[in-house]
């Protein structure tokens, strides 16, 4: 469970924060059926995916800027059970996910809502090199979990809404252990929303305010496993500087620079791993530099008092070791010889080496509603290379606002 301790900490803070805002209790029950995509070659045959969930949340009716800006959204926790249609090899997952639900295209489609959630899952079956080698989707019991659903109201009364649901779920361990191909599922289902009779909302007007400029510094430590043969958790150290603006006390947008050092890359170079001596001996000339990544990024946060949802898109200016990383993780199994063959640098590599991403949750020490001059935050996130997990991270940030 070590790789998901970071996220569990964030979930605890969310539980504390949910009770602080005047709101309306909401309970959702949902059943969905769908299809899970094969995660690798020789992946076992799957029957239909069946998922059941129970969500307990609150409708935010306050006059806070973010509540009005997001049309009085709903936040809470979702408890989800999924069966993947193969009990012996894939088994089932049990998930706990903080969620945010808000009206979607409200002016054009009545009764449409968008629900997004990120949390942690437990799998009762995992990859095993002997007995369960065909399941390369999940190799750790605990994984990250992400879901995004659209809901459309079919009919409703004062206490109950019956809604059609269409969505996508993803599970990944954040590359802390190989293999980590992940599971992707598309679902169609029914959602039943129970709530007390509606209360009068505050006047639905945007609290106007000038953008607030900020500077931020972030430092973090992550966990990363390089490949099948180098399957040990090693640290990723990183630091980032950013500048940006906070709009309407709700949207925090910044641009910046980042630096990352991969301990697994450095150890592979120093130990003269398979590809180093054979094809990339130049990496040994400056092992420290070649184990690092340098880049620029744009970052966005949705500020909900102490809690923030965070997304980041980065561009790697230089990541010298990634050609080795890519080939090691793109290896192919050759059944005729019962052996593996490292991958090649195809066209996909020329895009993937440049694009970095991040998705996560943050907890701010001070309430963000008035953009305090000094603030600290702790966050857990999953970092990626063009959508494929790279490492899991716990980070500490300091933000300075220019009033």
C-alpha positions in Angstrom: 0.0 0.0 0.0 3.0 2.3 0.2 2.5 3.6 -3.3 -1.0 4.9 -2.5 -0.3 6.3 1.0 0.0 9.7 -0.5 -3.5 9.6 -2.0 -5.0 8.2 1.2 -3.7 11.2 3.1 -5.5 13.5 0.7 -8.7 11.6 1.0 -8.6 12.1 4.8 -8.3 15.8 4.4 -11.2 15.8 2.0 -13.4 14.0 4.5 -12.5 16.8 7.0 -13.3 19.5 4.6 -16.6 18.3 3.3 -18.4 19.2 6.5 -17.4 22.9 6.5 -19.8 24.3 3.9 -23.5 24.8 4.2 -25.0 22.3 1.8 -27.6 19.7 1.0 -27.0 16.0 1.5 -27.2 13.8 -1.6 -27.0 10.0 -2.0 -26.4 8.3 -5.4 -26.8 4.6 -6.2 -25.6 3.4 -9.6 -25.3 0.2 -11.6 -23.4 0.0 -14.9 -22.5 -2.6 -17.4 -19.7 -2.3 -20.0 -16.5 -3.5 -21.6 -12.9 -3.5 -20.4 -10.3 -3.2 -23.1 -7.5 -5.9 -23.3 -4.4 -4.6 -21.6 -1.8 -6.6 -23.4 -1.2 -9.5 -25.8 -2.5 -12.8 -24.6 -4.8 -10.9 -22.2 -7.5 -13.3 -20.8 -11.0 -13.3 -22.3 -13.4 -11.1 -20.3 -17.2 -11.1 -20.0 -19.1 -7.9 -19.4 -17.8 -5.6 -16.8 -20.4 -4.9 -14.0 -20.0 -2.0 -11.7 -22.1 -0.9 -8.7 -21.4 2.3 -6.7 -22.8 4.3 -3.7 -22.0 8.0 -3.4 -22.6 10.2 -0.4 -22.2 13.9 -1.2 -23.4 17.5 -0.6 -25.0 20.1 -2.9 -23.2 23.4 -2.2 -25.6 26.2 -2.0 -23.4 28.8 -0.5 -22.5 32.3 -1.8 -18.8 31.4 -2.0 -17.1 32.4 -5.3 -16.3 28.8 -6.4 -19.8 27.6 -5.6 -21.5 30.3 -7.6 -18.9 30.1 -10.4 -19.5 26.3 -10.8 -23.3 26.7 -10.6 -23.5 25.2 -7.1 -21.8 21.8 -7.7 -22.0 18.6 -5.7 -18.9 17.1 -4.0 -18.5 13.9 -2.0 -17.1 10.3 -1.9 -17.9 7.4 -4.2 -17.6 3.8 -3.0 -17.4 1.6 -6.1 -17.2 -2.2 -6.7 -16.3 -3.5 -10.2 -16.1 -7.1 -11.5 -14.2 -7.5 -14.8 -15.8 -10.7 -16.1 -12.9 -13.0 -15.2 -12.8 -13.9 -11.5 -9.7 -16.2 -11.6 -7.3 -13.8 -13.4 -8.6 -10.2 -13.2 -10.9 -10.5 -10.2 -12.6 -7.4 -8.8 -11.7 -4.0 -7.6 -13.0 -1.9 -4.6 -12.6 1.9 -5.0 -12.8 5.0 -2.9 -13.0 8.2 -4.9 -13.6 11.9 -4.0 -15.8 13.4 -6.8 -17.0 16.6 -8.2 -20.3 16.9 -10.1 -21.5 20.0 -11.9 -24.1 21.0 -14.5 -22.8 20.5 -18.0 -24.0 22.6 -21.0 -26.7 23.9 -18.7 -27.9 26.6 -21.2 -28.3 24.0 -24.0 -29.2 20.7 -22.5 -31.4 20.5 -19.4 -30.6 17.8 -17.0 -27.1 17.0 -18.2 -24.3 16.8 -15.6 -20.6 15.9 -15.6 -19.0 13.9 -12.8 -15.3 13.4 -12.4 -13.5 11.6 -9.6 -10.0 10.4 -8.6 -9.0 8.1 -5.8 -7.6 4.7 -4.8 -8.6 1.1 -5.6 -7.9 -2.3 -4.2 -7.6 -5.3 -6.6 -8.0 -8.8 -5.2 -6.1 -10.4 -8.2 -2.7 -9.1 -9.5 -0.1 -10.0 -12.1 2.1 -13.0 -11.1 5.0 -14.1 -13.3 4.1 -17.7 -12.8 0.4 -18.4 -12.1 -1.0 -15.1 -13.5 1.4 -14.0 -16.2 -1.3 -13.0 -18.7 -2.7 -10.2 -16.5 -0.2 -7.4 -17.2 -2.8 -4.7 -16.4 -2.4 -4.7 -12.6 0.7 -5.8 -10.6 -0.1 -4.2 -7.2 -3.1 -4.6 -5.0 -3.5 -0.8 -4.6 -3.8 1.4 -7.6 -4.9 4.9 -8.6 -8.4 5.1 -9.9 -10.0 7.7 -12.2 -13.6 8.0 -13.5 -15.5 10.5 -15.7 -19.2 10.2 -16.3 -22.0 12.1 -18.1 -25.5 11.9 -16.5 -28.7 12.7 -18.2 -31.9 13.0 -16.2 -34.7 10.8 -17.5 -37.4 11.8 -14.9 -37.4 13.3 -11.4 -39.5 14.5 -8.5 -38.6 16.5 -5.4 -36.7 13.6 -3.8 -35.5 11.3 -6.6 -33.8 11.6 -9.9 -33.4 8.7 -12.3 -30.5 9.3 -14.7 -28.8 7.6 -17.6 -25.1 7.3 -17.2 -22.3 7.0 -19.7 -18.7 6.9 -18.6 -15.1 5.8 -18.5 -12.9 4.4 -15.7 -9.1 3.9 -15.5 -6.9 2.0 -13.0 -3.1 2.3 -12.9 -0.5 1.9 -10.1 1.4 5.0 -11.3 4.4 3.0 -12.6 5.6 2.1 -9.1 5.9 -1.6 -10.2 6.1 -3.4 -13.5 3.9 -4.3 -15.4 1.6 -1.4 -15.4 -0.5 -1.5 -18.5 -3.7 -0.5 -16.6 -7.3 -1.2 -17.1 -9.7 1.0 -19.2 -13.5 0.4 -19.1 -16.4 2.1 -20.8 -19.8 1.8 -19.1 -23.5 2.4 -19.6 -25.9 2.4 -16.7 -28.6 3.9 -14.5 -28.0 6.3 -11.6 -30.6 7.0 -8.8 -30.1 10.3 -7.0 -31.8 10.7 -3.6 -32.0 14.2 -2.0 -34.1 16.3 0.3 -36.5 18.7 -1.1 -34.7 21.5 -2.9 -33.8 24.6 -0.9 -33.6 28.1 -2.2 -30.2 28.8 -3.7 -28.4 32.1 -3.1 -28.6 34.6 -6.0 -26.8 33.0 -8.9 -24.4 35.8 -9.7 -20.6 35.7 -10.2 -18.6 37.4 -7.5 -16.5 39.8 -9.6 -12.8 40.3 -8.7 -9.6 41.2 -10.4 -7.2 38.4 -11.1 -4.6 37.8 -8.4 -1.1 37.2 -9.5 1.0 34.6 -7.8 4.4 33.0 -7.6 4.8 29.3 -6.6 7.6 26.9 -5.8 7.0 23.1 -5.6 9.2 20.3 -4.5 8.3 16.7 -4.5 9.4 13.1 -4.3 8.0 10.3 -6.4 8.3 6.5 -6.9 9.2 4.9 -10.2 9.9 1.4 -11.4 12.0 1.3 -14.5 11.2 -2.1 -16.2 10.5 -5.8 -15.9 14.2 -6.5 -15.1 14.7 -3.4 -12.9 11.4 -3.8 -11.0 12.3 -1.9 -7.8 10.7 1.3 -6.4 13.2 4.2 -6.7 12.8 7.9 -6.1 12.2 10.7 -8.5 13.2 14.1 -7.0 11.7 17.2 -8.6 11.4 21.0 -8.2 9.2 23.5 -10.1 8.8 27.3 -10.3 5.7 28.9 -11.7 4.0 32.2 -12.2 0.3 32.9 -13.0 -3.1 34.3 -12.0 -6.1 33.3 -9.9 -9.4 34.1 -11.5 -12.6 34.7 -9.6 -11.1 33.0 -6.5 -11.7 29.7 -8.3 -9.4 29.1 -11.3 -5.6 29.1 -10.7 -3.6 29.0 -13.9 0.2 29.2 -14.2 3.2 28.6 -16.4 6.6 27.5 -15.2 9.8 25.4 -15.3 10.5 22.0 -13.8 13.5 19.8 -13.1 13.4 16.1 -12.2 16.0 13.6 -11.3 15.3 9.8 -11.7 17.3 7.6 -9.3 16.4 4.5 -11.4 17.9 6.1 -14.5 21.1 7.0 -12.6 21.6 3.5 -11.2 21.0 1.9 -14.6 23.7 4.1 -16.2 26.2 3.5 -13.3 25.6 -0.2 -13.4 26.1 -0.2 -17.1 22.7 -1.9 -17.9 22.1 -3.9 -21.0 21.4 -1.0 -23.5 24.0 1.3 -22.1 27.2 -0.4 -23.2 25.7 -1.9 -26.3 24.0 1.2 -27.8 24.1 4.3 -25.6 27.6 4.5 -24.1 27.5 8.3 -24.4 25.1 8.4 -21.4 27.9 7.4 -19.1 29.8 10.6 -19.7 27.5 12.7 -17.5 25.3 10.2 -15.6 23.7 12.9 -13.4 22.6 15.1 -16.3 21.4 12.2 -18.4 19.3 11.0 -15.5 17.5 14.3 -15.3 14.6 15.9 -17.1 14.1 19.6 -17.9 10.9 21.2 -19.1 8.3 23.9 -19.2 4.6 23.5 -18.2 1.2 25.0 -17.9 -0.8 24.2 -14.8 -4.4 24.6 -13.8 -6.2 24.2 -10.5 -9.8 24.3 -9.5 -9.9 25.8 -6.0 -12.6 24.6 -3.6 -11.7 26.3 -0.3 -8.9 24.0 1.1 -9.2 21.4 -1.7 -7.9 21.7 -5.3 -8.1 19.5 -8.3 -4.9 19.8 -10.3 -4.0 19.1 -14.0 -0.7 19.9 -15.7 0.6 19.7 -19.3 4.4 19.8 -19.7 6.9 19.9 -22.5 10.3 18.1 -22.0 13.1 20.3 -23.3 15.5 17.4 -22.7 15.1 13.9 -21.3 18.2 12.1 -22.4 17.5 8.7 -20.8 14.0 8.4 -22.1 15.1 6.5 -25.2 16.3 3.7 -23.0 13.2 3.9 -20.8 10.9 3.7 -23.9 12.7 0.7 -25.3 12.8 -1.3 -22.1 9.0 -0.7 -21.5 8.2 -1.5 -25.2 9.7 -5.0 -25.1 8.0 -7.8 -26.8 7.5 -11.4 -25.6 8.6 -14.0 -28.2 6.6 -17.2 -27.4 8.6 -19.4 -29.8 11.8 -18.8 -27.9 10.2 -18.0 -24.5 12.2 -14.8 -24.4 11.8 -11.0 -24.6 13.1 -8.5 -27.1 13.5 -4.8 -26.4 11.5 -2.3 -28.4 12.6 0.1 -31.1 12.3 3.9 -31.3 9.3 4.3 -33.6 7.3 7.4 -34.6 5.3 7.3 -31.4 8.5 7.8 -29.4 9.2 11.1 -31.2 6.1 12.5 -29.7 6.0 10.8 -26.4 9.4 11.9 -25.3 8.3 15.5 -25.3 4.8 15.4 -23.6 4.5 15.2 -19.9 1.3 15.3 -17.8 0.1 15.4 -14.2 -3.3 14.8 -12.5 -3.9 15.0 -8.8 -5.4 16.4 -5.7 -4.1 19.1 -3.3 -4.9 20.3 0.2 -4.2 23.9 1.1 -3.3 24.8 4.7 -5.2 28.1 4.5 -8.6 28.6 2.8 -8.1 29.8 -0.7 -11.4 31.8 -0.9 -9.6 35.1 -0.3 -6.3 34.3 -2.0 -4.1 34.6 1.2 -0.7 36.2 0.7 1.2 33.1 1.9 -0.1 29.5 1.6 1.2 26.0 1.8 -0.2 22.9 0.2 0.4 19.2 0.0 -0.6 17.1 -3.0 -0.7 13.6 -4.4 -0.6 13.1 -8.1 0.1 10.7 -10.9 2.6 11.9 -13.6 2.7 10.6 -17.1 4.4 10.5 -20.5 1.7 11.3 -23.1 -1.0 9.6 -21.0 1.1 6.6 -19.9 2.0 6.5 -16.2 5.5 7.6 -15.4 5.6 7.9 -11.5 3.5 8.7 -8.5 4.4 11.8 -6.5 3.9 13.5 -3.1 4.6 17.2 -3.3 4.8 20.3 -1.0 4.1 23.7 -2.5 4.4 27.3 -1.4 2.3 30.0 -3.1 2.9 33.8 -2.7 0.1 36.1 -3.9 0.6 39.7 -5.0 -2.3 41.6 -3.6 
